[in-house]
């Protein structure tokens, strides 16, 4: 029990230790460049993470880093870190994130890498953004890889009563969001805990069981640090997420508009890999798999693997099927 109690008395462990360089900045956003240990592939990887959590989950520690796994295999990696928004960013909408951030960041990464093509990798809601971008992009996307990505929101476990309430109270809800400007990080944290309850307690029970295993404790502390390190959600994008995506399901209906352009998923022709996990409580495969029938990609693969929502990010090595798929197309 002494070992268990001492966990809470130590400073937060170091995260994000893979060497990196900033190659582009806009507002709070940064594109980080992680050079390959020994470059073997010409097509660089461009990673997009979600807007409500910090992306260091992709580089948690040297033994649990998706980014380091990529660089060890010979890939140059670029990560778009959106940063932490403030109240002054409350009017940033999906159009801004797609056209002013992702598009510009991809262009800078292509220029920096001197590559003629790029692979886009999206994780969770970062994959939703990656999909929207890929459907309107003029940039040369060779591969589109989506990990545990919500796309078909008709499969959300919302009751009909909830849907009716959100629709009927849309004006009031939007006014409330406008009043606050951004959704505070604490609210996001409580919302995610509500969604995943009673799973929230299980990591602490596991820690108690392995309290004398220092390697386990160190990894647990890093993951726990990330899991409670949420960032605010800007109001304009939140409204679009609730009404355009979650309730109206405009993305898979090809009705979403970005910068006055229809987001038509059939415009996606890149090689496509979509991955779900069998124990994902946040994004079950029903929210993801329908994209396979909506794109024009001739080369497309769907894979369901063992694990939870964050397993692929923190495994520290690339699954064999993924390593083979990517190397053959890079």
N, C-alpha and C positions, 0 to 999 in steps of 0.2 A: 504493500500500500504506500510505503514511503516513495518508491520509484514512481508510482502513479501521481502522487501529489506534487512531486518535483517538476513534472512536465509543465505546470502552469507558472512556475517561478523563473523560467528562463526566457531570455529575449527571443524574438522571432528569428528563425533560421534564415540563412541566405537562400535566395531563389534567383532564377534567371542568370546563371553563371557562365553560359556559353558565350565566348567572345563575339562581340557585335559592334557595328558602326552605324551611325545614323546617316542615311543618304538623302533624306527628304523630310521636310517638316511643313505642316500647315495647321495653324491654330494650335490645338493640343495634340494633334496627331503626329506620329513619327513612323517612318519606314525604317526598320532595322535590317541590316544586312549581316548575315551569318555566312562567312565563306566556308566552302567545302574544305575538309582536312586535306584531301587530295582530289582535285576535280576530275570526275569521270564522265559527267553528263553535261551536254550543252544546254539543255532546257532547264532553266531555273524554276524554283518553286516559290509561289507567292501565297502566303497564309493569311486568311481572314478569320478573326475570332469574333465573338459576339460583343454587343455593345454594353452589357451590364456586368461583365466580369473582366478582371485584368488577364491579359494573355499569357502571363508567366506560367500558367498551368501547362503550357506547351514546352516549357523549359524549367521544370520544377526543381530538379537537381541533376547532377551528372549521370545518375543511374536511372532517372525517371524523366527523360527529356526526349520528346518527339523531335524537336529541332536538332538536338545533337545527334540523334539517330540518323537523320537525313544527312547532316554534314559528314558524318563518319562514312556513309555510303557513297559520298562523292558528289552530293548536290549542293549548289549554292542556294541559300534560302533567304527570302525576303518576308518580313512580317509587318503587316500594317497594324500598328498599335494606335487605336483611336484616342487614347488618353482619357482623362477624367473631365467631363463637361461641367461647366459652371452655369449659373442662371442666365448669363449672357448668351448661351448656346441654345436656349429653349426653343428657338424657331427652326433649328436644323431638322430637316425632314428626310425621308428616304431619297428624294431627288438629290439632295445635297450629298448624302453619304455615298450614293452610287456615282454621281457625275463629278463631284468636286473633290472627293477623297479617294474612293477605290479606283476610278478611272485614271486620275492623275498619278496615283501611287503606282499603278501597274505600268503606266507610260514611263515613269522615272526608273522603275526596276528594269524594264526592257532596255532602256538607254544605258543604265549602269552596267548591265550584264553583257551588253553587245550581242544579245541573243535575238533571233528572229521570231521566236515563239516562247510561250510561258505556260506553266501549269498552275492552275488556280486550285487551292485547297481551302475549303470552308468547314468550320467546326460549329455544330449546333446552329444558332441563329446567324452565325458568320457564314454558314452554308446557304442559308436563305438569302443573305445579301449577295453571296457569290453567284447564286442561281439567277437572281434578278439582273445582276451586272452582266453575266454571260449571255443573257437573252437580248441585251441592247448593245453589247460591246462591239467596237470596230477593231479593237486590238486582237492580235493573233493568239488565241487561246488554243493550245494543243490538247491539254487534258483538263478536265473538270472533275475534281474529287470531292465528294460530300460525305462528311462523317456525322452521324446522328443528327440529321438536319430536318427540322419541321418545314413541310411544304404544303401538304394537303390538310388544311385546318378544318375541313368538314369532319375529320376524324377526332377532333378534340373531344374529350369526355365532358362536354357541357350539356346540361339538361336543356330541354326546350324552354323551360321557365326562365333559366338564366339568359338564354339568347333573347327572349322576348323582353326581359327587363333591360338588358344592355341596349337594345334597339330603342325601346320606349324612352329610356332615360339618356339617350345619346347626347342631347343638347346640354343637359345638366352635367353629365360626366365630362364632356369636353370643356365646359366652362370651369369646372373644378380643376382639371388638368392645366388649363390656361392660367388659373389663379396661382397655382404653385409653380408653374414654369417647368420644373423638372421633378421627377419622382425621386425622392431621397433614397440613398443606398440602403438605409435601415428598413424602409418599406419593402424594397426588393428582397432583402434578406429574409424578412418575415414571410413574404409571399412564397418564396421558394421552400422555406421550411414547412409551410402549410401544405404545399403540393406534395412534398416528399414524406410527410408524417405518416406512420411512425418510424420511417427509416432513419430519421434524424438522430435517433438515440443509438442506433446500431454501431456507428463508428466509435462511440465512447465506450461501449461495452467491449468492442474488439480491442481497444487500447488498454482497457483494464486487464484483459486476458493476456496481452503481450507486453505488459509494462516493463519487464526485465530484459526484453529484446531491444537493445539500443538502436539497431538498424531500423527496426520496425517503427520505433517511437519517432526517430528523426524523419522518416518518410511521412508518418502520420501527421506530425506537426506542420510540415510544409504543406501538405494537402489541406489540413484544417485552416491554416493561415489563408490559403487561396479561397477556400469555400466561404469564409466570412468576409472576404475583401471585395465586396461588390462596389459598383460605382453608380452614380445617378443615371437615370434614363431621361433623355430630353423629351419634353412634352409633345412637340409636333410629330416626332417619330412614333411615340407611344400611341397617339390617336390613330395613326395609320396602321400600326400593328394590331390594335384592338378591332378596328372597324373594317379596314380594307382587307387585311389578311385573315385575322382570326374569325370574324363574323361573316364577312361577305366572300371570303375564300377567293379573292380576285386573282391571286397568282396562278393557281392551276386552272382557272377559268379563262385565262388570257385576257383579263379585264383591267389589270393593274396598269396605271399610267406613271411613267417616270419621264420627267422633262418633256411632257406633251407627246410621249411616244408609248404605244402599247407594248407591254412586256409579253411577247409571244414566245412561249417556251419552245416552240418548234424552230425558232431561230438558233437554238443551241445545236451545234454540229460537232463540237469537240468530243474526243474520246471521253466517255463518262464512266466513273466508278462511284457507286453509291454503297455506303456501309452502314448497317444498323447493328445494334447489340441486343442480345436476347433478354437482358435484365435491365433495360433502360426504362426507368419510371417516368422520366421527363419527356422523352421523345420515342415512343414505341414505333415500330416499323410501319404501322398503318399511316402515320403522318408523313412518311418518306417515300415509300415504294412506288406510288403512282406516277412519279416523274419518269419512270422508265418507258411509259407509253406516251409521253407528251413531248419528248425531244426528237430531233431529227438525226441524232448521232447514230452512225452505223455500227460503231464499236462501243458497246455499252454493257456494263457488268453490275449486277446487284449481289451483294454478299452480306449475310447475317452471321455474326460471330459471337462468341461467348464474352460476357462482360457487362459492365454497367455504362452509364453515360460518359464517364471520364476515363474509362479503362484504356482506350486507344491513345489518349493524350499522355498518360503517365507510365505506360508500360516500359519505356526505355529502349525498346527495339521495335523494328518494323515487322509486322506479321508477314510470314513467308509469301502468302498470296498477294499482299500489297506490294512487297518489295519486287516480286517478279512482274506484276502488272505494270508498275511504274517504270522499272528499268527497261522493259521492252518498248516503251513508248516515249523515252526521253533521249 
